[in-house]
């Protein structure tokens, strides 16, 4: 089984208002995840590069996806993986007049068959999220078109889309569009961390039958380390078929 997780770190500032990177590292150890998408990763606090530090502490590969460049450091998305990264690309999802946003797209040399991961953090405005989801789905269509067919792509690779989608409208168009491509998936409440009410952090898998379970990680430490809870999914590795 492969364990994938998504977590908005809130810049490493916990629900108690304190910046304590060790708590973040401890929660990541609790997750025991093979792939972790991170949002609001801070790297300019007194020159402290949180993503590099977490990668070193966990022994995982790191892929940075900064969306804000400010001063000596960056801020934005990050990804940690126990599997080798065979390809990586950043997608700009920014909408004029709004905070810059983006997505990390990687292919990982995972057990069974290659694992494609799309990790993102969408905007706060509904129209902004609609535009961003359309771009993500266009990217997925482009990837499918590069193969013989969408069926063949699904047979050769597993695709995971995950991150903080900031979508609280259960019947909003972005969720409906994503569910047409990935099929509905469990959406545990993850925000705010101490008393979670909203399912902002999501994980989808394609092919959908490979998704075994999805749950929020509600440990005592996770409830205080950030303002979001991590969300963890377990997926079957699948078997490589039809690869050319």
Long-range contacts (C-beta under 8 A, 24 or more apart in sequence): 1-212, 1-234, 1-235, 1-236, 1-237, 2-34, 2-35, 2-110, 2-111, 2-115, 2-234, 2-235, 2-236, 2-237, 3-31, 3-32, 3-33, 3-34, 3-35, 3-232, 3-233, 3-234, 4-33, 4-34, 4-35, 4-36, 4-37, 4-117, 4-160, 4-162, 4-203, 4-232, 4-233, 4-235, 5-31, 5-33, 5-35, 5-36, 5-37, 5-162, 5-217, 5-230, 5-231, 5-232, 5-233, 6-36, 6-37, 6-38, 6-39, 6-119, 6-162, 6-163, 6-164, 6-201, 6-202, 6-203, 6-230, 6-231, 7-36, 7-37, 7-38, 7-39, 7-201, 7-226, 7-228, 7-229, 7-230, 7-231, 8-38, 8-39, 8-40, 8-121, 8-164, 8-191, 8-200, 8-201, 8-226, 8-227, 8-228, 9-38, 9-39, 9-40, 9-41, 9-42, 9-50, 9-226, 10-40, 10-226, 10-227, 10-228, 11-40, 11-41, 11-42, 11-45, 11-75, 12-42, 12-45, 12-50, 12-226, 13-226, 13-227, 14-224, 14-225, 14-226, 14-227, 15-192, 15-193, 15-194, 15-223, 15-224, 15-225, 15-226, 15-227, 16-224, 19-45, 20-225, 21-48, 21-50, 21-53, 21-54, 23-221, 23-224, 23-225, 24-50, 24-54, 24-225, 24-226, 25-53, 25-54, 25-57, 25-58, 26-221, 26-225, 27-217, 27-219, 27-221, 27-222, 27-225, 27-230, 28-54, 28-57, 28-58, 28-80, 29-58, 30-217, 30-219, 30-221, 30-222, 31-217, 31-230, 31-232, 33-232, 34-81, 34-82, 34-83, 34-110, 35-79, 35-80, 35-81, 35-82, 35-83, 35-108, 35-115, 35-117, 35-160, 36-60, 36-79, 36-80, 36-81, 37-77, 37-78, 37-79, 37-104, 37-117, 37-119, 37-120, 37-162, 37-163, 38-77, 38-78, 38-79, 38-80, 38-119, 39-76, 39-77, 39-121, 39-163, 39-164, 40-75, 40-76, 40-121, 41-75, 41-76, 41-77, 41-78, 42-73, 42-75, 43-73, 43-74, 43-75, 44-70, 44-71, 44-72, 44-73, 44-74, 44-75, 45-73, 47-72, 47-73, 49-73, 50-78, 51-78, 51-80, 54-78, 54-80, 55-80, 61-85, 63-88, 63-104, 63-106, 65-90, 65-102, 65-103, 65-104, 65-119, 67-94, 67-99, 67-100, 67-101, 67-102, 67-121, 68-99, 68-100, 76-100, 76-102, 76-121, 77-102, 77-103, 77-104, 77-119, 77-120, 77-121, 77-163, 78-104, 79-104, 79-106, 79-117, 79-119, 81-106, 81-108, 81-117, 83-108, 83-109, 83-110, 83-115, 84-108, 84-109, 85-109, 86-114, 91-120, 91-135, 91-136, 91-139, 93-120, 93-122, 93-123, 93-131, 93-132, 93-135, 93-136, 95-123, 95-125, 95-127, 95-128, 95-131, 95-132, 98-123, 98-124, 98-125, 98-128, 99-123, 99-124, 101-128, 101-132, 103-136, 103-139, 103-163, 105-139, 107-157, 110-158, 110-237, 111-237, 112-158, 112-236, 112-237, 112-238, 112-239, 112-240, 113-156, 113-157, 113-158, 113-237, 113-238, 113-239, 113-240, 113-241, 113-243, 114-156, 114-157, 114-158, 114-240, 115-157, 115-158, 115-160, 116-143, 116-157, 116-158, 116-159, 116-160, 117-159, 117-160, 117-162, 118-159, 118-160, 118-161, 118-162, 119-162, 119-163, 120-161, 120-162, 120-163, 120-164, 120-165, 121-163, 121-164, 121-166, 122-163, 122-164, 122-165, 122-166, 122-167, 122-174, 123-166, 124-166, 126-169, 126-172, 129-165, 129-166, 129-167, 129-172, 129-174, 130-173, 130-174, 132-174, 133-173, 133-174, 133-177, 133-178, 134-177, 136-161, 137-177, 137-178, 137-181, 140-181, 148-244, 152-242, 154-206, 154-207, 155-241, 155-242, 156-240, 156-241, 156-242, 156-243, 158-205, 158-206, 158-207, 158-210, 158-235, 158-237, 158-238, 159-205, 159-206, 160-203, 160-204, 160-205, 160-206, 160-233, 160-235, 161-202, 161-203, 161-204, 161-206, 162-201, 162-202, 162-203, 162-204, 162-231, 162-233, 163-201, 163-202, 164-200, 164-201, 164-228, 165-200, 165-201, 165-202, 166-200, 167-200, 167-202, 168-198, 168-199, 168-200, 178-204, 179-204, 181-206, 182-206, 182-208, 183-208, 185-211, 185-214, 186-213, 186-214, 186-215, 187-214, 188-214, 188-215, 188-216, 188-231, 189-216, 190-216, 190-228, 190-229, 190-230, 190-231, 191-227, 191-228, 191-229, 192-227, 192-228, 193-222, 193-223, 193-224, 193-225, 193-226, 193-227, 193-228, 193-229, 194-223, 194-224, 196-229, 200-228, 201-228, 201-229, 201-230, 201-231, 202-231, 203-231, 203-233, 205-233, 205-235, 207-238, 209-236, 210-235, 210-236, 210-237, 210-238, 211-235, 212-236
